Amino acid sequence: MERDWITYKKEQEKARVLVDRTLKHHLDTKLYPFLLTLTINIYRIAETAEQAREVQTRIQTLHDEVETLMSADGHGVWIGRIQSSSRLELFFYVPEPDAATEAVKRCLAGYPEFRTTVATREDAAWQLYEYLLPSALETQLAYNSSGLSSLLREGYRIGRKDRVLYHLRFPSQDALKSLCRQVEPQGYRVENIDYDPSAVHYPHVLLLSIQCPLDEEALDRNTTVLVEAAARAGGKYDWWNVVPKATPVRMWKEWLSRMKLAAWFAVFLILISVISLFLFDLSPTKSAAAVEKPLAERKPAPGFKLQDEHGTTIAFGKTGRPTVINFCDAIFQPCQQDYMQMQSVAAKYIDRVDFYTIRRVRANAPLYTEHPSVYPMLIDEKGEMYRKYHARTFPITYIVDAEGVVFRVIGPGRSLSQEEVQDFLEHRL
């Protein structure tokens, strides 16, 4: 059974919640009518950082043992937890409360240092589970935390001011304009307005931006404003991202992953490269101040020679075949959805159209391993094609005809649809 976990802050509890959002869809809940709660008192349980790490390890071990025992012996199923500064509560739904309680207490016998309680009660309607599920706003705030973690791993400077881009969708042009009137006085700037014919209910796409610190507090504040404003206007909030940068850390990680032997001369060259990249990252660019508009339709598409993830060099120019060129970076959530959409479109038209996705990071994201691409994924580590194609926000896709001329620009902020490729083939082939 595939689990879909999400961790988020629940303001009413002043705590963090972890819950499986889809568990109820995979189980016959009538078989588990009782709720079992294991509470671990963690108030002032450690005095030093080292003790805190040891306690955390022991708690995780206890947690794993209880979960394994409950599932292996059919005593119950774990649904999630609530953790505050003073306690950790683990929640299980069980078919028979007495047997489950005895099983948990057997596990607890090996952990006498913890102050624990085990309680059961009837909850046939799974009301506690419904309470743990995040609201639409809490879900988006959870994505802020995971998005910042991804940016931190890629070398972005958390806390420094940056221009953050927000994507929203609306059922009508009037609803979109209503949102703009609400948020423009608060410093938000309209960067792009688009129409997505494949989105039946929310076809009008709005891209906003605002200059703010790249930290969780600022992102949560912006998200709350936009989620609530979009709801009032009849639209919906989609996601956020920042303009991608070739940060020194990102490039450094790529080189380290390919280094097998160290030598003083190689180290010297790497240091020089890192310094050069650092200077490049700090050089003034339009991306720090504004979002460039995409290449214009009916203009020549820049040619390129790039390597794919296997090291094969692929050239694009006047190939005599229509081409779809997609820009997306896997560290951003919308690119995961865009990647799967591109695979679906390419599978239908790849015999008539060449497809490429150009990304900045060479290392494969888990999504690429789990769902291998049906077309080449090209690597642009220096960002040259991103600059030439003005790919400053994701996703953005160019449909290029057989003569190398841009026929249509999809985005920024939405994915290519099968209808748009079909429309191109009917008009140009």
C-alpha positions in Angstrom: 0.0 0.0 0.0 1.4 3.4 -1.1 1.4 6.0 1.6 1.1 9.7 1.0 2.6 11.5 4.1 2.5 15.2 4.7 3.9 17.2 7.7 2.6 20.6 8.5 2.0 23.1 11.3 -1.4 23.0 12.9 -1.9 26.4 14.5 -4.7 25.3 16.9 -2.3 22.8 18.5 0.9 24.8 18.3 2.4 21.6 17.0 3.6 19.8 13.9 1.4 17.1 12.4 2.4 14.1 10.3 -0.5 12.3 8.6 -1.1 9.9 5.7 -3.6 11.8 3.5 -4.9 8.9 1.4 -4.9 6.1 3.9 -8.7 6.1 4.3 -9.1 5.5 0.6 -7.0 2.2 0.8 -8.6 0.6 3.8 -11.9 -0.7 4.9 -12.2 1.6 8.0 -15.0 -0.5 9.4 -12.4 -3.1 10.3 -10.6 -0.6 12.5 -13.2 1.1 14.7 -11.0 1.9 17.7 -8.4 4.6 18.2 -5.2 3.9 20.1 -3.1 6.8 21.3 0.5 6.4 22.5 1.7 9.5 24.3 5.3 10.1 25.1 6.1 13.0 27.5 9.1 14.8 26.1 9.0 17.9 28.3 12.6 18.7 29.5 13.6 15.2 28.6 17.1 16.3 27.6 19.4 19.1 28.8 22.1 19.1 26.1 22.1 18.9 22.4 23.8 15.5 22.5 21.2 14.1 24.9 18.5 15.5 22.6 19.9 13.6 19.7 20.1 10.4 21.7 16.5 10.8 22.9 15.4 11.4 19.3 17.1 8.2 18.1 15.5 6.2 20.9 12.1 7.6 20.2 12.4 6.8 16.5 13.5 3.3 17.4 10.5 2.8 19.7 8.2 4.3 17.0 9.5 1.8 14.4 9.1 -1.2 16.7 5.5 -0.3 17.6 4.5 0.4 14.0 6.2 -2.9 12.8 4.5 -4.9 15.6 1.1 -3.4 15.0 1.1 -4.0 11.2 2.8 -7.4 11.2 0.5 -9.0 13.8 -2.7 -7.3 12.5 -3.1 -5.3 15.6 -3.7 -2.0 13.8 -2.5 0.7 11.3 -0.5 3.8 12.0 -2.2 7.0 10.7 0.1 9.8 12.0 1.3 11.9 14.9 1.2 15.2 16.7 4.4 16.6 18.1 4.6 19.7 20.4 7.3 21.0 22.7 6.0 18.8 25.6 4.7 15.6 24.1 4.6 13.3 21.1 1.4 11.5 20.3 1.3 8.5 17.9 -2.1 7.4 16.6 -3.2 4.0 15.5 -6.6 2.6 14.4 -7.1 -1.0 15.7 -9.7 -3.7 15.4 -9.5 -4.9 19.0 -8.3 -2.4 21.7 -7.2 -4.9 24.4 -4.9 -6.9 22.2 -3.4 -3.8 20.7 -2.8 -2.2 24.1 -1.0 -5.3 25.4 1.2 -5.4 22.2 2.2 -1.7 22.7 3.0 -2.2 26.4 5.3 -5.1 25.5 7.3 -2.7 23.3 7.3 0.0 26.0 8.9 -2.4 28.5 12.2 -2.0 26.7 12.1 1.8 27.1 11.8 2.5 30.9 13.3 6.0 30.5 10.2 7.4 28.8 7.1 8.5 30.6 4.3 7.1 28.4 0.6 6.5 28.4 -1.6 4.2 26.2 -5.2 5.0 25.7 -8.0 3.6 23.5 -11.5 4.8 22.6 -14.1 4.0 20.0 -13.9 6.1 16.8 -15.7 4.2 14.1 -16.2 7.4 12.1 -12.4 8.1 12.1 -13.0 11.6 13.4 -9.5 12.0 14.8 -8.1 11.1 11.3 -10.3 13.7 9.7 -9.1 16.3 12.3 -5.5 15.5 11.4 -5.9 16.1 7.7 -4.6 19.5 6.6 -6.7 22.3 5.2 -6.0 23.7 1.8 -4.0 26.5 3.4 -2.1 24.2 5.7 -1.2 22.0 2.7 0.3 25.0 0.9 2.2 26.1 4.0 3.7 22.6 4.2 5.0 23.0 0.7 6.7 26.2 1.7 8.8 24.3 4.3 9.8 21.5 1.9 10.5 24.0 -0.9 12.9 26.0 1.3 14.7 22.8 2.2 15.2 22.0 -1.4 16.5 25.4 -2.1 18.9 25.2 0.8 20.3 21.9 -0.5 20.9 23.6 -3.9 22.9 26.4 -2.4 20.4 29.2 -2.2 20.9 31.8 0.6 17.9 31.4 2.9 16.9 34.7 4.5 18.2 36.9 1.8 15.7 38.9 -0.2 14.7 37.5 -3.6 11.9 37.9 -6.1 9.4 35.1 -5.5 7.0 34.1 -8.2 3.4 32.9 -7.5 1.2 31.0 -9.8 -2.6 31.2 -9.5 -5.6 30.1 -11.7 -9.1 31.5 -12.2 -12.3 30.5 -13.9 -12.7 33.9 -15.7 -10.8 37.0 -16.7 -13.0 39.0 -14.3 -12.0 36.8 -11.3 -8.3 37.2 -12.3 -8.6 41.0 -12.4 -10.4 41.0 -9.0 -7.5 39.2 -7.4 -5.1 41.7 -9.0 -7.0 44.6 -7.5 -6.8 43.0 -4.0 -3.1 42.3 -3.9 -1.3 45.0 -6.1 -1.6 47.6 -3.3 0.4 45.1 -1.1 3.4 45.1 -3.4 2.6 42.2 -5.7 3.5 42.7 -9.4 1.7 41.1 -12.4 4.4 39.4 -14.5 2.3 37.4 -16.9 -1.3 36.5 -17.8 -2.0 33.4 -19.9 -4.8 31.2 -21.0 -4.7 27.4 -20.7 -7.4 25.8 -22.9 -6.7 22.3 -21.4 -7.8 23.5 -17.9 -11.6 23.3 -18.0 -12.5 25.0 -14.7 -9.5 27.3 -14.2 -8.1 28.2 -17.6 -6.9 31.8 -16.8 -3.4 31.7 -15.4 -1.8 34.5 -13.4 1.9 34.9 -12.5 2.6 37.4 -9.7 5.9 38.3 -8.1 7.0 40.1 -4.9 10.4 40.9 -3.4 10.7 39.4 0.0 13.1 37.5 2.3 13.5 33.8 1.3 12.4 32.4 4.6 9.4 30.4 6.0 7.8 33.3 7.8 7.7 35.5 4.7 6.6 32.7 2.4 3.8 31.6 4.9 2.6 35.2 5.1 2.5 35.6 1.3 0.8 32.2 0.8 -1.9 33.0 3.4 -2.6 36.3 1.6 -2.8 34.8 -1.8 -4.7 31.6 -0.9 -7.4 33.7 0.9 -7.5 36.4 -1.8 -7.8 33.7 -4.6 -10.6 32.0 -2.7 -12.5 35.3 -2.4 -12.1 35.9 -6.2 -13.3 32.4 -7.0 -9.8 31.2 -8.1 -7.2 28.9 -6.6 -3.5 29.2 -5.6 -1.1 26.8 -7.3 2.5 27.2 -6.2 5.6 29.4 -5.9 9.1 29.3 -7.2 12.1 31.6 -7.6 14.2 32.5 -10.6 16.8 29.7 -10.9 20.5 30.6 -10.3 23.7 28.8 -11.0 24.7 29.0 -7.4 28.3 27.9 -6.5 27.0 25.2 -4.2 24.9 23.6 -6.9 27.8 23.5 -9.3 30.2 22.3 -6.6 27.9 19.4 -5.8 27.8 18.4 -9.4 31.6 18.3 -9.7 32.0 16.4 -6.4 29.6 13.7 -7.6 31.9 13.1 -10.6 35.2 13.3 -8.9 36.8 9.9 -8.2 40.5 10.8 -7.6 41.8 13.9 -5.8 45.0 15.6 -6.7 46.4 18.9 -5.7 46.2 20.2 -9.2 42.5 19.2 -9.6 41.7 20.8 -6.2 43.3 24.0 -7.4 41.3 24.0 -10.6 38.0 23.4 -8.7 38.7 26.2 -6.3 39.3 28.6 -9.2 36.1 27.4 -10.8 34.1 27.9 -7.6 35.4 31.4 -7.1 34.5 32.2 -10.7 31.0 30.8 -10.3 30.6 32.8 -7.1 31.5 36.0 -8.9 29.1 35.0 -11.7 26.3 34.5 -9.2 26.8 37.9 -7.7 27.0 39.7 -11.0 24.1 42.0 -11.8 21.4 40.3 -13.9 17.9 41.2 -14.9 16.6 38.0 -13.1 17.3 39.6 -9.7 15.2 42.6 -10.5 12.6 41.5 -13.0 11.2 38.5 -14.8 12.0 38.6 -18.5 9.3 37.9 -21.0 9.5 34.7 -23.1 10.9 34.7 -26.6 8.4 36.1 -29.1 6.4 33.8 -31.4 7.4 33.8 -35.1 11.0 34.5 -34.1 14.0 32.1 -34.7 14.6 29.7 -31.8 18.3 29.8 -30.7 20.2 26.6 -31.6 22.2 24.6 -29.1 24.5 21.7 -28.5 23.9 20.0 -25.1 24.6 16.7 -23.5 21.9 14.5 -22.2 22.0 12.7 -18.8 24.0 9.9 -20.4 26.7 12.2 -21.9 25.5 12.0 -25.5 25.7 15.4 -27.3 22.5 16.5 -29.0 22.3 19.4 -31.4 19.2 21.5 -32.2 18.9 23.8 -35.2 17.0 23.6 -38.5 16.5 19.8 -38.2 13.5 19.6 -40.6 11.3 18.3 -37.7 9.1 20.2 -35.4 10.4 20.4 -31.9 9.1 20.9 -28.4 11.6 22.5 -26.0 10.6 22.4 -22.3 12.4 24.2 -19.4 11.9 23.0 -15.9 14.0 22.3 -12.8 13.2 19.3 -10.6 13.8 21.1 -7.3 10.5 23.0 -7.8 7.2 21.2 -7.1 5.4 22.4 -10.3 8.1 20.8 -12.4 7.3 17.3 -11.1 3.7 17.7 -12.4 5.0 19.3 -15.6 7.4 16.4 -16.2 4.6 13.8 -16.0 2.4 15.9 -18.3 5.3 16.2 -20.8 5.8 12.4 -20.8 2.1 11.9 -21.5 2.1 14.3 -24.5 5.4 13.0 -25.9 4.2 9.4 -25.8 1.5 10.3 -28.2 3.4 12.5 -30.6 7.0 11.5 -30.4 6.9 9.8 -33.8 6.1 13.2 -35.4 7.7 15.7 -33.1 11.1 15.9 -31.3 10.9 16.6 -27.5 13.6 17.9 -25.2 13.5 19.1 -21.6 16.4 21.3 -20.6 17.3 21.3 -16.9 20.1 22.8 -14.8 21.0 19.9 -12.5 22.8 16.8 -13.9 22.0 14.5 -10.9 18.8 12.6 -11.4 15.9 13.4 -9.2 14.0 10.4 -7.8 11.1 11.2 -10.1 13.3 10.7 -13.2 14.5 7.3 -11.8 11.0 6.1 -11.0 9.5 7.3 -14.3 12.2 7.3 -17.0 11.8 9.9 -19.7 10.7 8.8 -23.2 12.7 11.6 -24.7 16.2 13.2 -24.0 16.7 15.2 -20.9 19.4 17.8 -21.7 21.8 19.4 -19.2 22.5 23.2 -19.2 24.7 23.6 -16.1 25.9 27.1 -17.1 22.4 28.3 -17.8 23.2 29.6 -21.3 20.0 28.2 -22.9 18.0 29.4 -20.0 19.2 32.9 -20.7 18.8 32.7 -24.4 15.2 31.4 -24.1 14.4 33.7 -21.2 13.4 30.7 -19.1 13.2 32.6 -15.8 10.1 30.9 -14.3 8.7 27.4 -14.7 7.3 25.6 -16.5 7.8 27.2 -19.9 7.7 25.3 -23.2 8.4 26.4 -26.8 6.8 24.7 -29.8 9.3 25.2 -32.7 8.4 24.4 -36.4 10.6 22.5 -38.8 12.3 25.7 -40.0 13.4 26.6 -36.4 10.9 29.3 -35.8 8.9 29.6 -32.6 5.3 28.8 -33.3 3.9 29.0 -29.8 5.0 29.7 -26.2 3.3 27.7 -23.5 3.6 29.5 -20.1 5.3 30.5 -18.0 3.3 28.9 -15.2 1.5 26.1 -17.0 2.2 22.9 -18.8 1.9 21.9 -22.5 -1.3 20.1 -23.5 -2.0 17.5 -26.1 -4.5 19.9 -27.7 -1.8 22.5 -28.3 0.5 20.0 -30.0 -2.4 18.7 -32.1 -3.3 22.3 -33.1 0.3 22.9 -34.2 0.4 19.8 -36.3 -2.9 20.6 -38.0 -1.7 24.1 -38.9 1.9 23.5 -39.8 2.1 19.9 -41.2 
